[in-house]
Amino acid sequence: MNYSQKDALGKLRKYCAYQDRAHSEVEQKLADMGLYGDEAGEVIIALVRESFLDEERFARSFVRGKFRIKGWGRRKILQELKLKKVSDYCIDQGFKELDEDEYMQRLQDYAENKWASLNKEKNSWVKRKKTSSYLLQKGYEPDLINEVLRELAQV
């Protein structure tokens, strides 16, 4: 269904008010509405002017949410932000939301919980491999994972 610019702007105001959105998400929504090129650009400019669309705010809330709610690490968050075509500057601003101590504590907690859940596993190498794979899948950095696992293996 094709929308007029005015109708699309109204719908997208609600879409952006519900939660912060990336520019690429709004562009996709505009394409779904049948608006392209200059028409779509004008709608995006209006949304930015009215503060419905702010990529830096989106990056900050995305990083906060994915870390605090889903427990994702930096690598997975970065990958998702890149998929949403967020600028490097906004990604950097978003990562400023992460507290390093909280980040390391979350990694430590995940590692300890996974390690403890593998208590029936006798082979420590297999236990280490499974824990490492789990943490990599969560998006944590390999060097931090190795550091945490070294400490766990010594206990």
N, CA, C and O atoms as a GROMACS GRO file, in nm:
protein
  620
    1MET      N    1   0.084  -0.119   0.000
    1MET     CA    2   0.000   0.000   0.000
    1MET      C    3   0.088   0.124   0.000
    1MET      O    4   0.181   0.134   0.080
    2ASN      N    5   0.059   0.217  -0.087
    2ASN     CA    6   0.135   0.341  -0.094
    2ASN      C    7   0.075   0.446  -0.002
    2ASN      O    8  -0.047   0.466   0.001
    3TYR      N    9   0.160   0.512   0.072
    3TYR     CA   10   0.119   0.615   0.166
    3TYR      C   11   0.161   0.751   0.113
    3TYR      O   12   0.258   0.762   0.037
    4SER      N   13   0.090   0.855   0.153
    4SER     CA   14   0.134   0.991   0.123
    4SER      C   15   0.244   1.024   0.224
    4SER      O   16   0.260   0.955   0.324
    5GLN      N   17   0.320   1.130   0.196
    5GLN     CA   18   0.426   1.169   0.289
    5GLN      C   19   0.368   1.202   0.426
    5GLN      O   20   0.424   1.165   0.529
    6LYS      N   21   0.255   1.270   0.427
    6LYS     CA   22   0.192   1.310   0.553
    6LYS      C   23   0.149   1.187   0.634
    6LYS      O   24   0.173   1.181   0.754
    7ASP      N   25   0.086   1.090   0.568
    7ASP     CA   26   0.044   0.968   0.636
    7ASP      C   27   0.164   0.889   0.688
    7ASP      O   28   0.164   0.838   0.800
    8ALA      N   29   0.266   0.880   0.604
    8ALA     CA   30   0.387   0.806   0.643
    8ALA      C   31   0.454   0.873   0.762
    8ALA      O   32   0.499   0.806   0.855
    9LEU      N   33   0.459   1.006   0.761
    9LEU     CA   34   0.520   1.079   0.872
    9LEU      C   35   0.444   1.052   1.002
    9LEU      O   36   0.506   1.031   1.107
   10GLY      N   37   0.313   1.052   0.996
   10GLY     CA   38   0.232   1.022   1.114
   10GLY      C   39   0.257   0.882   1.167
   10GLY      O   40   0.274   0.863   1.288
   11LYS      N   41   0.258   0.785   1.077
   11LYS     CA   42   0.283   0.646   1.118
   11LYS      C   43   0.424   0.630   1.176
   11LYS      O   44   0.444   0.560   1.276
   12LEU      N   45   0.521   0.695   1.112
   12LEU     CA   46   0.660   0.680   1.157
   12LEU      C   47   0.686   0.755   1.287
   12LEU      O   48   0.774   0.716   1.364
   13ARG      N   49   0.612   0.860   1.314
   13ARG     CA   50   0.623   0.926   1.445
   13ARG      C   51   0.587   0.826   1.554
   13ARG      O   52   0.657   0.815   1.656
   14LYS      N   53   0.479   0.753   1.534
   14LYS     CA   54   0.437   0.653   1.632
   14LYS      C   55   0.539   0.539   1.640
   14LYS      O   56   0.572   0.492   1.748
   15TYR      N   57   0.588   0.497   1.524
   15TYR     CA   58   0.687   0.389   1.516
   15TYR      C   59   0.813   0.426   1.594
   15TYR      O   60   0.868   0.343   1.666
   16CYS      N   61   0.858   0.550   1.578
   16CYS     CA   62   0.981   0.594   1.645
   16CYS      C   63   0.956   0.630   1.792
   16CYS      O   64   1.048   0.620   1.874
   17ALA      N   65   0.834   0.670   1.826
   17ALA     CA   66   0.803   0.704   1.965
   17ALA      C   67   0.796   0.579   2.052
   17ALA      O   68   0.827   0.584   2.171
   18TYR      N   69   0.757   0.468   1.992
   18TYR     CA   70   0.745   0.342   2.065
   18TYR      C   71   0.880   0.298   2.121
   18TYR      O   72   0.890   0.260   2.238
   19GLN      N   73   0.984   0.304   2.038
   19GLN     CA   74   1.120   0.275   2.081
   19GLN      C   75   1.216   0.342   1.984
   19GLN      O   76   1.180   0.371   1.870
   20ASP      N   77   1.339   0.366   2.031
   20ASP     CA   78   1.439   0.427   1.943
   20ASP      C   79   1.464   0.337   1.824
   20ASP      O   80   1.468   0.215   1.837
   21ARG      N   81   1.482   0.398   1.708
   21ARG     CA   82   1.503   0.324   1.584
   21ARG      C   83   1.629   0.372   1.514
   21ARG      O   84   1.670   0.488   1.528
   22ALA      N   85   1.691   0.282   1.439
   22ALA     CA   86   1.804   0.317   1.353
   22ALA      C   87   1.748   0.375   1.224
   22ALA      O   88   1.635   0.346   1.184
   23HIS      N   89   1.829   0.457   1.158
   23HIS     CA   90   1.788   0.515   1.030
   23HIS      C   91   1.751   0.406   0.930
   23HIS      O   92   1.655   0.420   0.855
   24SER      N   93   1.827   0.298   0.930
   24SER     CA   94   1.802   0.191   0.833
   24SER      C   95   1.665   0.126   0.857
   24SER      O   96   1.599   0.084   0.761
   25GLU      N   97   1.623   0.117   0.982
   25GLU     CA   98   1.491   0.060   1.012
   25GLU      C   99   1.380   0.150   0.957
   25GLU      O  100   1.281   0.102   0.902
   26VAL      N  101   1.399   0.281   0.972
   26VAL     CA  102   1.300   0.376   0.922
   26VAL      C  103   1.299   0.376   0.770
   26VAL      O  104   1.194   0.383   0.707
   27GLU      N  105   1.419   0.368   0.710
   27GLU     CA  106   1.427   0.361   0.563
   27GLU      C  107   1.354   0.238   0.510
   27GLU      O  108   1.285   0.245   0.409
   28GLN      N  109   1.371   0.125   0.579
   28GLN     CA  110   1.303   0.002   0.538
   28GLN      C  111   1.152   0.017   0.550
   28GLN      O  112   1.076  -0.026   0.463
   29LYS      N  113   1.109   0.079   0.659
   29LYS     CA  114   0.965   0.101   0.680
   29LYS      C  115   0.910   0.192   0.570
   29LYS      O  116   0.800   0.170   0.520
   30LEU      N  117   0.987   0.295   0.533
   30LEU     CA  118   0.945   0.385   0.425
   30LEU      C  119   0.933   0.309   0.293
   30LEU      O  120   0.839   0.329   0.217
   31ALA      N  121   1.029   0.222   0.267
   31ALA     CA  122   1.025   0.142   0.144
   31ALA      C  123   0.902   0.052   0.144
   31ALA      O  124   0.837   0.035   0.041
   32ASP      N  125   0.870  -0.006   0.260
   32ASP     CA  126   0.750  -0.089   0.271
   32ASP      C  127   0.623  -0.009   0.246
   32ASP      O  128   0.522  -0.062   0.201
   33MET      N  129   0.631   0.122   0.276
   33MET     CA  130   0.516   0.210   0.255
   33MET      C  131   0.510   0.264   0.112
   33MET      O  132   0.415   0.332   0.074
   34GLY      N  133   0.613   0.232   0.034
   34GLY     CA  134   0.616   0.276  -0.105
   34GLY      C  135   0.676   0.414  -0.125
   34GLY      O  136   0.653   0.476  -0.229
   35LEU      N  137   0.752   0.462  -0.028
   35LEU     CA  138   0.818   0.593  -0.041
   35LEU      C  139   0.968   0.572  -0.059
   35LEU      O  140   1.031   0.500   0.018
   36TYR      N  141   1.023   0.635  -0.160
   36TYR     CA  142   1.165   0.621  -0.193
   36TYR      C  143   1.224   0.758  -0.224
   36TYR      O  144   1.152   0.856  -0.240
   37GLY      N  145   1.356   0.763  -0.233
   37GLY     CA  146   1.427   0.881  -0.280
   37GLY      C  147   1.401   1.006  -0.199
   37GLY      O  148   1.407   1.005  -0.076
   38ASP      N  149   1.371   1.116  -0.271
   38ASP     CA  150   1.353   1.246  -0.206
   38ASP      C  151   1.236   1.247  -0.109
   38ASP      O  152   1.243   1.308  -0.002
   39GLU      N  153   1.128   1.179  -0.145
   39GLU     CA  154   1.012   1.174  -0.055
   39GLU      C  155   1.050   1.110   0.078
   39GLU      O  156   1.017   1.162   0.185
   40ALA      N  157   1.120   0.999   0.072
   40ALA     CA  158   1.164   0.930   0.193
   40ALA      C  159   1.263   1.017   0.270
   40ALA      O  160   1.256   1.025   0.393
   41GLY      N  161   1.353   1.083   0.199
   41GLY     CA  162   1.451   1.170   0.262
   41GLY      C  163   1.386   1.284   0.339
   41GLY      O  164   1.429   1.318   0.449
   42GLU      N  165   1.281   1.342   0.282
   42GLU     CA  166   1.210   1.451   0.349
   42GLU      C  167   1.143   1.403   0.477
   42GLU      O  168   1.142   1.474   0.577
   43VAL      N  169   1.088   1.284   0.474
   43VAL     CA  170   1.024   1.227   0.594
   43VAL      C  171   1.130   1.204   0.702
   43VAL      O  172   1.108   1.235   0.819
   44ILE      N  173   1.244   1.150   0.663
   44ILE     CA  174   1.352   1.124   0.760
   44ILE      C  175   1.402   1.256   0.820
   44ILE      O  176   1.424   1.264   0.940
   45ILE      N  177   1.420   1.357   0.736
   45ILE     CA  178   1.465   1.488   0.786
   45ILE      C  179   1.365   1.544   0.887
   45ILE      O  180   1.404   1.597   0.990
   46ALA      N  181   1.236   1.531   0.856
   46ALA     CA  182   1.132   1.579   0.949
   46ALA      C  183   1.140   1.503   1.082
   46ALA      O  184   1.127   1.564   1.188
   47LEU      N  185   1.160   1.373   1.076
   47LEU     CA  186   1.169   1.292   1.199
   47LEU      C  187   1.291   1.331   1.282
   47LEU      O  188   1.284   1.334   1.405
   48VAL      N  189   1.402   1.361   1.215
   48VAL     CA  190   1.523   1.402   1.286
   48VAL      C  191   1.501   1.539   1.350
   48VAL      O  192   1.535   1.560   1.466
   49ARG      N  193   1.444   1.633   1.274
   49ARG     CA  194   1.417   1.768   1.326
   49ARG      C  195   1.326   1.763   1.449
   49ARG      O  196   1.345   1.839   1.544
   50GLU      N  197   1.228   1.675   1.447
   50GLU     CA  198   1.132   1.664   1.557
   50GLU      C  199   1.182   1.573   1.669
   50GLU      O  200   1.109   1.546   1.764
   51SER      N  201   1.305   1.526   1.658
   51SER     CA  202   1.370   1.440   1.758
   51SER      C  203   1.302   1.303   1.774
   51SER      O  204   1.316   1.240   1.879
   52PHE      N  205   1.232   1.259   1.673
   52PHE     CA  206   1.178   1.123   1.676
   52PHE      C  207   1.286   1.023   1.635
   52PHE      O  208   1.281   0.906   1.672
   53LEU      N  209   1.382   1.071   1.559
   53LEU     CA  210   1.487   0.984   1.506
   53LEU      C  211   1.622   1.044   1.544
   53LEU      O  212   1.656   1.155   1.503
   54ASP      N  213   1.700   0.968   1.621
   54ASP     CA  214   1.832   1.013   1.665
   54ASP      C  215   1.919   0.888   1.673
   54ASP      O  216   1.903   0.805   1.763
   55GLU      N  217   2.013   0.876   1.579
   55GLU     CA  218   2.093   0.754   1.570
   55GLU      C  219   2.183   0.735   1.691
   55GLU      O  220   2.205   0.622   1.734
   56GLU      N  221   2.236   0.844   1.746
   56GLU     CA  222   2.322   0.831   1.864
   56GLU      C  223   2.240   0.781   1.984
   56GLU      O  224   2.285   0.694   2.059
   57ARG      N  225   2.122   0.837   2.001
   57ARG     CA  226   2.034   0.792   2.109
   57ARG      C  227   1.997   0.645   2.090
   57ARG      O  228   1.992   0.568   2.186
   58PHE      N  229   1.972   0.607   1.964
   58PHE     CA  230   1.942   0.467   1.934
   58PHE      C  231   2.058   0.377   1.975
   58PHE      O  232   2.038   0.275   2.041
   59ALA      N  233   2.180   0.416   1.936
   59ALA     CA  234   2.298   0.333   1.966
   59ALA      C  235   2.316   0.318   2.116
   59ALA      O  236   2.345   0.209   2.165
   60ARG      N  237   2.298   0.427   2.189
   60ARG     CA  238   2.313   0.421   2.335
   60ARG      C  239   2.210   0.327   2.398
   60ARG      O  240   2.244   0.243   2.481
   61SER      N  241   2.085   0.341   2.358
   61SER     CA  242   1.982   0.256   2.419
   61SER      C  243   1.996   0.110   2.373
   61SER      O  244   1.966   0.019   2.450
   62PHE      N  245   2.040   0.089   2.250
   62PHE     CA  246   2.060  -0.046   2.199
   62PHE      C  247   2.169  -0.116   2.280
   62PHE      O  248   2.152  -0.230   2.324
   63VAL      N  249   2.282  -0.047   2.300
   63VAL     CA  250   2.393  -0.106   2.376
   63VAL      C  251   2.348  -0.135   2.519
   63VAL      O  252   2.372  -0.244   2.571
   64ARG      N  253   2.284  -0.037   2.581
   64ARG     CA  254   2.236  -0.056   2.719
   64ARG      C  255   2.142  -0.175   2.729
   64ARG      O  256   2.158  -0.261   2.816
   65GLY      N  257   2.045  -0.181   2.640
   65GLY     CA  258   1.945  -0.287   2.644
   65GLY      C  259   2.001  -0.425   2.617
   65GLY      O  260   1.972  -0.519   2.690
   66LYS      N  261   2.081  -0.437   2.514
   66LYS     CA  262   2.134  -0.569   2.478
   66LYS      C  263   2.231  -0.620   2.583
   66LYS      O  264   2.240  -0.741   2.606
   67PHE      N  265   2.303  -0.528   2.649
   67PHE     CA  266   2.394  -0.573   2.754
   67PHE      C  267   2.317  -0.607   2.882
   67PHE      O  268   2.334  -0.715   2.938
   68ARG      N  269   2.233  -0.516   2.926
   68ARG     CA  270   2.166  -0.535   3.055
   68ARG      C  271   2.057  -0.641   3.050
   68ARG      O  272   2.040  -0.717   3.146
   69ILE      N  273   1.983  -0.647   2.941
   69ILE     CA  274   1.870  -0.740   2.936
   69ILE      C  275   1.909  -0.875   2.878
   69ILE      O  276   1.875  -0.979   2.934
   70LYS      N  277   1.982  -0.874   2.766
   70LYS     CA  278   2.018  -1.001   2.702
   70LYS      C  279   2.157  -1.050   2.740
   70LYS      O  280   2.191  -1.166   2.715
   71GLY      N  281   2.238  -0.964   2.801
   71GLY     CA  282   2.370  -1.005   2.845
   71GLY      C  283   2.470  -1.022   2.732
   71GLY      O  284   2.566  -1.099   2.746
   72TRP      N  285   2.449  -0.952   2.622
   72TRP     CA  286   2.541  -0.963   2.508
   72TRP      C  287   2.673  -0.894   2.537
   72TRP      O  288   2.679  -0.797   2.614
   73GLY      N  289   2.779  -0.945   2.474
   73GLY     CA  290   2.910  -0.883   2.482
   73GLY      C  291   2.929  -0.782   2.370
   73GLY      O  292   2.844  -0.768   2.282
   74ARG      N  293   3.041  -0.712   2.375
   74ARG     CA  294   3.070  -0.605   2.278
   74ARG      C  295   3.068  -0.653   2.133
   74ARG      O  296   3.015  -0.584   2.045
   75ARG      N  297   3.124  -0.770   2.108
   75ARG     CA  298   3.135  -0.817   1.969
   75ARG      C  299   2.997  -0.840   1.907
   75ARG      O  300   2.975  -0.803   1.791
   76LYS      N  301   2.907  -0.899   1.981
   76LYS     CA  302   2.773  -0.926   1.928
   76LYS      C  303   2.693  -0.796   1.911
   76LYS      O  304   2.622  -0.779   1.813
   77ILE      N  305   2.707  -0.706   2.007
   77ILE     CA  306   2.639  -0.577   1.996
   77ILE      C  307   2.692  -0.501   1.875
   77ILE      O  308   2.614  -0.444   1.798
   78LEU      N  309   2.825  -0.499   1.858
   78LEU     CA  310   2.886  -0.430   1.744
   78LEU      C  311   2.835  -0.488   1.613
   78LEU      O  312   2.802  -0.412   1.521
   79GLN      N  313   2.830  -0.618   1.603
   79GLN     CA  314   2.783  -0.684   1.481
   79GLN      C  315   2.639  -0.642   1.449
   79GLN      O  316   2.608  -0.613   1.333
   80GLU      N  317   2.554  -0.639   1.548
   80GLU     CA  318   2.414  -0.600   1.526
   80GLU      C  319   2.402  -0.454   1.486
   80GLU      O  320   2.321  -0.419   1.400
   81LEU      N  321   2.482  -0.367   1.549
   81LEU     CA  322   2.477  -0.225   1.512
   81LEU      C  323   2.526  -0.204   1.369
   81LEU      O  324   2.472  -0.122   1.296
   82LYS      N  325   2.628  -0.280   1.329
   82LYS     CA  326   2.677  -0.271   1.191
   82LYS      C  327   2.570  -0.318   1.093
   82LYS      O  328   2.552  -0.260   0.986
   83LEU      N  329   2.498  -0.425   1.129
   83LEU     CA  330   2.389  -0.474   1.044
   83LEU      C  331   2.280  -0.368   1.027
   83LEU      O  332   2.215  -0.360   0.923
   84LYS      N  333   2.262  -0.286   1.129
   84LYS     CA  334   2.162  -0.180   1.123
   84LYS      C  335   2.220  -0.052   1.062
   84LYS      O  336   2.154   0.052   1.060
   85LYS      N  337   2.343  -0.061   1.012
   85LYS     CA  338   2.410   0.049   0.942
   85LYS      C  339   2.426   0.175   1.028
   85LYS      O  340   2.410   0.286   0.979
   86VAL      N  341   2.457   0.155   1.154
   86VAL     CA  342   2.480   0.267   1.245
   86VAL      C  343   2.624   0.316   1.224
   86VAL      O  344   2.714   0.235   1.206
   87SER      N  345   2.644   0.447   1.225
   87SER     CA  346   2.776   0.504   1.199
   87SER      C  347   2.874   0.467   1.311
   87SER      O  348   2.834   0.441   1.424
   88ASP      N  349   3.002   0.466   1.275
   88ASP     CA  350   3.106   0.432   1.373
   88ASP      C  351   3.106   0.529   1.491
   88ASP      O  352   3.125   0.488   1.605
   89TYR      N  353   3.083   0.657   1.463
   89TYR     CA  354   3.078   0.757   1.570
   89TYR      C  355   2.968   0.722   1.671
   89TYR      O  356   2.990   0.723   1.792
   90CYS      N  357   2.850   0.692   1.620
   90CYS     CA  358   2.737   0.659   1.708
   90CYS      C  359   2.762   0.529   1.784
   90CYS      O  360   2.722   0.516   1.900
   91ILE      N  361   2.827   0.434   1.719
   91ILE     CA  362   2.862   0.309   1.787
   91ILE      C  363   2.956   0.338   1.904
   91ILE      O  364   2.938   0.285   2.013
   92ASP      N  365   3.058   0.422   1.879
   92ASP     CA  366   3.151   0.459   1.986
   92ASP      C  367   3.078   0.526   2.102
   92ASP      O  368   3.105   0.497   2.218
   93GLN      N  369   2.985   0.615   2.069
   93GLN     CA  370   2.907   0.683   2.173
   93GLN      C  371   2.822   0.582   2.250
   93GLN      O  372   2.806   0.592   2.372
   94GLY      N  373   2.767   0.486   2.179
   94GLY     CA  374   2.686   0.383   2.243
   94GLY      C  375   2.766   0.300   2.341
   94GLY      O  376   2.718   0.267   2.450
   95PHE      N  377   2.888   0.264   2.302
   95PHE     CA  378   2.970   0.180   2.389
   95PHE      C  379   3.017   0.254   2.514
   95PHE      O  380   3.062   0.191   2.610
   96LYS      N  381   3.007   0.386   2.515
   96LYS     CA  382   3.040   0.461   2.636
   96LYS      C  383   2.939   0.433   2.747
   96LYS      O  384   2.964   0.464   2.864
   97GLU      N  385   2.825   0.374   2.711
   97GLU     CA  386   2.722   0.338   2.809
   97GLU      C  387   2.763   0.219   2.894
   97GLU      O  388   2.708   0.197   3.002
   98LEU      N  389   2.860   0.141   2.847
   98LEU     CA  390   2.901   0.021   2.920
   98LEU      C  391   3.000   0.057   3.030
   98LEU      O  392   3.100   0.125   3.007
   99ASP      N  393   2.970   0.011   3.150
   99ASP     CA  394   3.061   0.026   3.262
   99ASP      C  395   3.154  -0.095   3.261
   99ASP      O  396   3.109  -0.210   3.262
  100GLU      N  397   3.284  -0.070   3.258
  100GLU     CA  398   3.383  -0.178   3.244
  100GLU      C  399   3.374  -0.280   3.358
  100GLU      O  400   3.385  -0.400   3.335
  101ASP      N  401   3.356  -0.232   3.480
  101ASP     CA  402   3.347  -0.323   3.595
  101ASP      C  403   3.223  -0.411   3.585
  101ASP      O  404   3.228  -0.532   3.611
  102GLU      N  405   3.111  -0.350   3.547
  102GLU     CA  406   2.986  -0.425   3.531
  102GLU      C  407   3.000  -0.528   3.418
  102GLU      O  408   2.950  -0.640   3.428
  103TYR      N  409   3.068  -0.488   3.311
  103TYR     CA  410   3.090  -0.576   3.196
  103TYR      C  411   3.171  -0.699   3.237
  103TYR      O  412   3.135  -0.812   3.206
  104MET      N  413   3.281  -0.675   3.309
  104MET     CA  414   3.366  -0.786   3.352
  104MET      C  415   3.294  -0.875   3.454
  104MET      O  416   3.311  -0.997   3.454
  105GLN      N  417   3.214  -0.814   3.540
  105GLN     CA  418   3.139  -0.892   3.639
  105GLN      C  419   3.037  -0.982   3.570
  105GLN      O  420   3.017  -1.097   3.609
  106ARG      N  421   2.971  -0.929   3.466
  106ARG     CA  422   2.872  -1.008   3.391
  106ARG      C  423   2.941  -1.125   3.323
  106ARG      O  424   2.891  -1.238   3.325
  107LEU      N  425   3.056  -1.100   3.262
  107LEU     CA  426   3.133  -1.206   3.197
  107LEU      C  427   3.173  -1.312   3.300
  107LEU      O  428   3.160  -1.432   3.275
  108GLN      N  429   3.222  -1.267   3.413
  108GLN     CA  430   3.263  -1.358   3.521
  108GLN      C  431   3.144  -1.444   3.568
  108GLN      O  432   3.158  -1.564   3.586
  109ASP      N  433   3.029  -1.381   3.586
  109ASP     CA  434   2.909  -1.453   3.631
  109ASP      C  435   2.866  -1.558   3.530
  109ASP      O  436   2.836  -1.672   3.566
  110TYR      N  437   2.863  -1.520   3.402
  110TYR     CA  438   2.826  -1.616   3.297
  110TYR      C  439   2.923  -1.733   3.294
  110TYR      O  440   2.883  -1.849   3.283
  111ALA      N  441   3.052  -1.702   3.304
  111ALA     CA  442   3.154  -1.807   3.300
  111ALA      C  443   3.138  -1.902   3.419
  111ALA      O  444   3.142  -2.024   3.402
  112GLU      N  445   3.120  -1.847   3.538
  112GLU     CA  446   3.106  -1.931   3.658
  112GLU      C  447   2.980  -2.018   3.650
  112GLU      O  448   2.984  -2.136   3.686
  113ASN      N  449   2.870  -1.960   3.604
  113ASN     CA  450   2.745  -2.036   3.594
  113ASN      C  451   2.757  -2.149   3.492
  113ASN      O  452   2.713  -2.261   3.518
  114LYS      N  453   2.816  -2.120   3.378
  114LYS     CA  454   2.832  -2.223   3.275
  114LYS      C  455   2.927  -2.332   3.325
  114LYS      O  456   2.900  -2.451   3.308
  115TRP      N  457   3.037  -2.290   3.386
  115TRP     CA  458   3.136  -2.384   3.439
  115TRP      C  459   3.070  -2.477   3.542
  115TRP      O  460   3.092  -2.598   3.540
  116ALA      N  461   2.989  -2.420   3.630
  116ALA     CA  462   2.921  -2.498   3.734
  116ALA      C  463   2.817  -2.593   3.673
  116ALA      O  464   2.796  -2.703   3.724
  117SER      N  465   2.753  -2.550   3.565
  117SER     CA  466   2.651  -2.636   3.502
  117SER      C  467   2.713  -2.758   3.434
  117SER      O  468   2.644  -2.855   3.403
  118LEU      N  469   2.843  -2.753   3.412
  118LEU     CA  470   2.915  -2.864   3.348
  118LEU      C  471   2.986  -2.951   3.453
  118LEU      O  472   3.089  -3.012   3.423
  119ASN      N  473   2.931  -2.956   3.574
  119ASN     CA  474   2.998  -3.028   3.683
  119ASN      C  475   3.012  -3.178   3.658
  119ASN      O  476   3.099  -3.242   3.719
  120LYS      N  477   2.930  -3.235   3.572
  120LYS     CA  478   2.942  -3.379   3.542
  120LYS      C  479   3.054  -3.407   3.442
  120LYS      O  480   3.098  -3.521   3.427
  121GLU      N  481   3.099  -3.303   3.376
  121GLU     CA  482   3.207  -3.318   3.277
  121GLU      C  483   3.340  -3.334   3.351
  121GLU      O  484   3.383  -3.244   3.424
  122LYS      N  485   3.405  -3.447   3.331
  122LYS     CA  486   3.530  -3.476   3.402
  122LYS      C  487   3.652  -3.412   3.334
  122LYS      O  488   3.746  -3.369   3.401
  123ASN      N  489   3.649  -3.406   3.203
  123ASN     CA  490   3.761  -3.353   3.126
  123ASN      C  491   3.759  -3.200   3.133
  123ASN      O  492   3.668  -3.137   3.080
  124SER      N  493   3.859  -3.141   3.197
  124SER     CA  494   3.862  -2.995   3.214
  124SER      C  495   3.879  -2.922   3.081
  124SER      O  496   3.833  -2.809   3.066
  125TRP      N  497   3.946  -2.987   2.984
  125TRP     CA  498   3.962  -2.923   2.854
  125TRP      C  499   3.827  -2.909   2.785
  125TRP      O  500   3.797  -2.805   2.726
  126VAL      N  501   3.744  -3.013   2.791
  126VAL     CA  502   3.610  -3.010   2.731
  126VAL      C  503   3.524  -2.905   2.802
  126VAL      O  504   3.450  -2.830   2.738
  127LYS      N  505   3.535  -2.901   2.933
  127LYS     CA  506   3.461  -2.804   3.014
  127LYS      C  507   3.500  -2.661   2.973
  127LYS      O  508   3.414  -2.573   2.958
  128ARG      N  509   3.629  -2.641   2.956
  128ARG     CA  510   3.680  -2.509   2.915
  128ARG      C  511   3.631  -2.473   2.775
  128ARG      O  512   3.592  -2.359   2.750
  129LYS      N  513   3.633  -2.570   2.684
  129LYS     CA  514   3.590  -2.548   2.546
  129LYS      C  515   3.442  -2.511   2.540
  129LYS      O  516   3.404  -2.418   2.469
  130LYS      N  517   3.360  -2.585   2.613
  130LYS     CA  518   3.216  -2.558   2.613
  130LYS      C  519   3.184  -2.421   2.673
  130LYS      O  520   3.100  -2.347   2.622
  131THR      N  521   3.252  -2.387   2.781
  131THR     CA  522   3.231  -2.257   2.844
  131THR      C  523   3.276  -2.145   2.751
  131THR      O  524   3.208  -2.044   2.737
  132SER      N  525   3.390  -2.165   2.687
  132SER     CA  526   3.442  -2.066   2.593
  132SER      C  527   3.347  -2.046   2.475
  132SER      O  528   3.319  -1.932   2.436
  133SER      N  529   3.296  -2.154   2.420
  133SER     CA  530   3.202  -2.145   2.308
  133SER      C  531   3.077  -2.069   2.348
  133SER      O  532   3.026  -1.987   2.271
  134TYR      N  533   3.027  -2.096   2.466
  134TYR     CA  534   2.908  -2.027   2.516
  134TYR      C  535   2.932  -1.876   2.526
  134TYR      O  536   2.850  -1.796   2.482
  135LEU      N  537   3.046  -1.839   2.583
  135LEU     CA  538   3.077  -1.697   2.601
  135LEU      C  539   3.104  -1.627   2.468
  135LEU      O  540   3.069  -1.510   2.451
  136LEU      N  541   3.166  -1.698   2.374
  136LEU     CA  542   3.187  -1.642   2.240
  136LEU      C  543   3.054  -1.617   2.172
  136LEU      O  544   3.034  -1.516   2.105
  137GLN      N  545   2.962  -1.711   2.188
  137GLN     CA  546   2.829  -1.698   2.129
  137GLN      C  547   2.754  -1.578   2.189
  137GLN      O  548   2.673  -1.515   2.121
  138LYS      N  549   2.781  -1.547   2.315
  138LYS     CA  550   2.720  -1.431   2.380
  138LYS      C  551   2.784  -1.300   2.331
  138LYS      O  552   2.731  -1.192   2.355
  139GLY      N  553   2.900  -1.311   2.264
  139GLY     CA  554   2.963  -1.193   2.206
  139GLY      C  555   3.076  -1.133   2.286
  139GLY      O  556   3.114  -1.018   2.264
  140TYR      N  557   3.130  -1.209   2.379
  140TYR     CA  558   3.243  -1.158   2.458
  140TYR      C  559   3.374  -1.180   2.384
  140TYR      O  560   3.385  -1.270   2.301
  141GLU      N  561   3.473  -1.098   2.416
  141GLU     CA  562   3.601  -1.100   2.347
  141GLU      C  563   3.685  -1.220   2.391
  141GLU      O  564   3.690  -1.252   2.510
  142PRO      N  565   3.752  -1.287   2.295
  142PRO     CA  566   3.832  -1.407   2.326
  142PRO      C  567   3.939  -1.384   2.433
  142PRO      O  568   3.959  -1.471   2.518
  143ASP      N  569   4.008  -1.271   2.430
  143ASP     CA  570   4.113  -1.249   2.529
  143ASP      C  571   4.056  -1.236   2.671
  143ASP      O  572   4.116  -1.285   2.767
  144LEU      N  573   3.940  -1.172   2.684
  144LEU     CA  574   3.876  -1.162   2.815
  144LEU      C  575   3.824  -1.298   2.862
  144LEU      O  576   3.833  -1.332   2.980
  145ILE      N  577   3.772  -1.375   2.768
  145ILE     CA  578   3.723  -1.510   2.800
  145ILE      C  579   3.838  -1.596   2.851
  145ILE      O  580   3.825  -1.664   2.953
  146ASN      N  581   3.950  -1.593   2.781
  146ASN     CA  582   4.066  -1.674   2.822
  146ASN      C  583   4.116  -1.634   2.960
  146ASN      O  584   4.153  -1.719   3.041
  147GLU      N  585   4.115  -1.505   2.987
  147GLU     CA  586   4.159  -1.455   3.118
  147GLU      C  587   4.068  -1.509   3.229
  147GLU      O  588   4.116  -1.557   3.332
  148VAL      N  589   3.937  -1.502   3.208
  148VAL     CA  590   3.840  -1.549   3.307
  148VAL      C  591   3.849  -1.701   3.323
  148VAL      O  592   3.842  -1.752   3.434
  149LEU      N  593   3.864  -1.773   3.212
  149LEU     CA  594   3.871  -1.920   3.219
  149LEU      C  595   3.999  -1.967   3.287
  149LEU      O  596   3.998  -2.069   3.356
  150ARG      N  597   4.108  -1.895   3.269
  150ARG     CA  598   4.233  -1.929   3.339
  150ARG      C  599   4.212  -1.923   3.490
  150ARG      O  600   4.256  -2.011   3.564
  151GLU      N  601   4.143  -1.819   3.534
  151GLU     CA  602   4.114  -1.806   3.678
  151GLU      C  603   4.023  -1.918   3.727
  151GLU      O  604   4.044  -1.973   3.835
  152LEU      N  605   3.922  -1.952   3.647
  152LEU     CA  606   3.828  -2.058   3.686
  152LEU      C  607   3.896  -2.194   3.692
  152LEU      O  608   3.868  -2.274   3.782
  153ALA      N  609   3.985  -2.221   3.599
  153ALA     CA  610   4.053  -2.351   3.594
  153ALA      C  611   4.145  -2.370   3.714
  153ALA      O  612   4.172  -2.484   3.754
  154GLN      N  613   4.194  -2.261   3.770
  154GLN     CA  614   4.285  -2.270   3.884
  154GLN      C  615   4.212  -2.296   4.016
  154GLN      O  616   4.272  -2.342   4.113
  155VAL      N  617   4.083  -2.266   4.018
  155VAL     CA  618   4.005  -2.282   4.143
  155VAL      C  619   3.980  -2.427   4.174
  155VAL      O  620   3.916  -2.458   4.275
   0.00000   0.00000   0.00000
